[in-house]
Amino acid sequence: MNNSRSTNVAIIGGGYAGMAAAVELVARNIPVTVFESAQQLGGRARGVSYNDTQLDNGQHLLLGCYRETLRLIELVGGDIGQDFLTLPLQLDLHNHFSLRAPRLPAPLHLLIALMSAQGLSWGERIKAARFMLTLRNANFRLDRLPSLAGGITSDLAGVVGQPSRMASSSIRGARGEGSSDITVSALLAQHGQDADLTLKLWEPLCIAALNTPISKASAQVLLNVLRDALNRERADSDMLLPRIDFTALFPQRAANYVEMHGGKVHSSCGVEAIVPKEDGIELVTASGTETFSHVICAASPVVAARLLRPIAALADTVAQIDSLEQQPIYTLYLQYPAHVTLPHPMLGLHQRYSQWLFDKGQIAAQHGLLASVISAEGIHQELSQDELAQKVIAELREEFGIAEQPHWLKVIAEKRATFCCSPNLQRPAQQTALPRLLLAGDYTAGEYPATLEGAVMSGIKCTSAILESL
Ligand SMILES: Cc1cc2nc3c(=O)[nH]c(=O)nc-3n(C[C@H](O)[C@H](O)[C@H](O)COP(=O)(O)OP(=O)(O)OC[C@H]3O[C@@H](n4cnc5c(N)ncnc54)[C@H](O)[C@@H]3O)c2cc1C
């Protein structure tokens, strides 16, 4: 069992985490079998067909700093230049705020962007730029920030930015992000980022990156994303908008790659039980049982907890998964006449239900198709889907003069889109108490919030752990 010839790995779940692990393993000649319960691969980032139109279960955005995801997309045959519309960092809140990064080296591009941002007073621009420099000097580590010397953990949430917008508002490292983590609200208050600056800049950034309101969000995890997006190469802050759907972008190509390298991918084949045995780990599916040397459980947290619960040795892991709160993401797709466009491929709205709008005509030649994204918990959840759609249609009319009614619309409410990324979160490690049973998924231990890159990195960590054990 301890050499690569007797190694055969099962992966439960064909989302981004599971397919990343599968690709990395077959690329090293390790036999792999992927079990995916759904008909289609992709999980929480999957293509959805509606009214003969290709949609996704939610409009996603990648950042240039998602290096592992982009590397794997290319490894399995993707072409970043063709698959994405790439925009330099820009944040527009229609008629209220505009920040655009010039094509200059980091972090100069960001400082210039902040100092020239429209919709902020000079004082606010200076405060924002000074804050960024302070973060940079502290290497984006909370415990190195001057105001946090000595490990202040008090929570000043509520001082800034309440209520939020429209909202009422390492492989072994189970310990989230250090003991001095605080909320984003608290961090902003400590660094003089006033309410206007917070509403226009930091809160939209935080919700987009962490899918968690600033009053609940981990400051350290936000800093991890800012560090990687804003402080390395300029291209790391690029925003990549996919021109093809999220199943086609990576998981389907990854499945083709796995099969070409001798692996197997079984769709519509959910795993019903994981049974550790002396000579391996047995998986039970509707078609029977099969034994593997290693299993990577890359299902969503709720399913992972259900599958692991009967295994007594994993009680602590299951307790950690059970304690994760979830946050929703709503996406409304509206098909208008083909001539309807927005001023930019992607732009935000200030103090509206729609947080971000995407013009799929400009992004993917789906003319007249607009997507409105509402991330994290908020008062939109109190409305029916019809009521919410009417609010969004009214916003589009008031903000952009779109007088027509959409031909059709589709609301996709992902109630458990991501875990709530709160301070000092105890995320389960990839390695479990059973050395040959590993966990992958965006919710497992890592520096990133629930993102495609976090999911992919977790799959790669599982692969490395298996390879090291052989
Ligand atoms: C609406 C929305 C918008 C988002 N926007 C962004 C964004 O802009 N940028 C970004 O980086 N991230 C975004 N995310 C987050 C990102 O989609 C997730 O972090 C990522 O897809 C999680 O991948 P995963 O592989 O960890 O889990 P999942 O995608 O949940 O994959 C788990 C897989 O396991 C399968 N499965 C479940 N049960 C079983 C079983 N019993 N047997 C076999 N298979 C099983 C599921 O069908 C699924 O395919 C968004 C998420 C949502 C929902």
The ligand as a Gaussian input file, in Angstrom:
#p B3LYP/6-31G(d) Opt

LIG

0 1
 C      -23.120000      31.949000      -7.362000
 C      -21.675000      31.822000      -7.039000
 C      -20.787000      32.793000      -7.448000
 C      -19.437000      32.668000      -7.150000
 N      -18.568000      33.602000      -7.614000
 C      -17.237000      33.379000      -7.494000
 C      -16.305000      34.224000      -8.133000
 O      -16.678000      35.200000      -8.790000
 N      -14.996000      33.944000      -8.022000
 C      -14.537000      32.848000      -7.310000
 O      -13.320000      32.619000      -7.270000
 N      -15.398000      32.032000      -6.667000
 C      -16.733000      32.262000      -6.745000
 N      -17.622000      31.412000      -6.155000
 C      -17.100000      30.330000      -5.313000
 C      -16.651000      29.124000      -6.146000
 O      -17.635000      28.768000      -7.083000
 C      -16.417000      27.964000      -5.199000
 O      -15.463000      28.352000      -4.235000
 C      -15.900000      26.721000      -5.906000
 O      -16.636000      26.427000      -7.065000
 C      -15.970000      25.546000      -4.931000
 O      -15.452000      24.399000      -5.556000
 P      -15.319000      23.032000      -4.759000
 O      -14.749000      22.049000      -5.717000
 O      -14.611000      23.261000      -3.474000
 O      -16.815000      22.616000      -4.338000
 P      -18.097000      22.299000      -5.232000
 O      -18.110000      23.155000      -6.427000
 O      -19.240000      22.364000      -4.306000
 O      -17.877000      20.806000      -5.739000
 C      -18.339000      19.680000      -5.043000
 C      -18.795000      18.636000      -6.062000
 O      -19.142000      17.448000      -5.361000
 C      -20.299000      16.891000      -5.978000
 N      -20.941000      16.000000      -5.017000
 C      -21.773000      16.315000      -4.005000
 N      -22.155000      15.202000      -3.350000
 C      -21.516000      14.169000      -3.937000
 C      -21.496000      12.763000      -3.696000
 N      -22.186000      12.209000      -2.702000
 N      -20.755000      11.968000      -4.506000
 C      -20.044000      12.519000      -5.538000
 N      -20.041000      13.837000      -5.808000
 C      -20.748000      14.657000      -5.007000
 C      -21.121000      18.132000      -6.330000
 O      -22.111000      17.843000      -7.294000
 C      -20.037000      19.064000      -6.836000
 O      -19.801000      18.894000      -8.226000
 C      -18.984000      31.544000      -6.391000
 C      -19.885000      30.572000      -5.959000
 C      -21.219000      30.692000      -6.287000
 C      -22.174000      29.614000      -5.841000

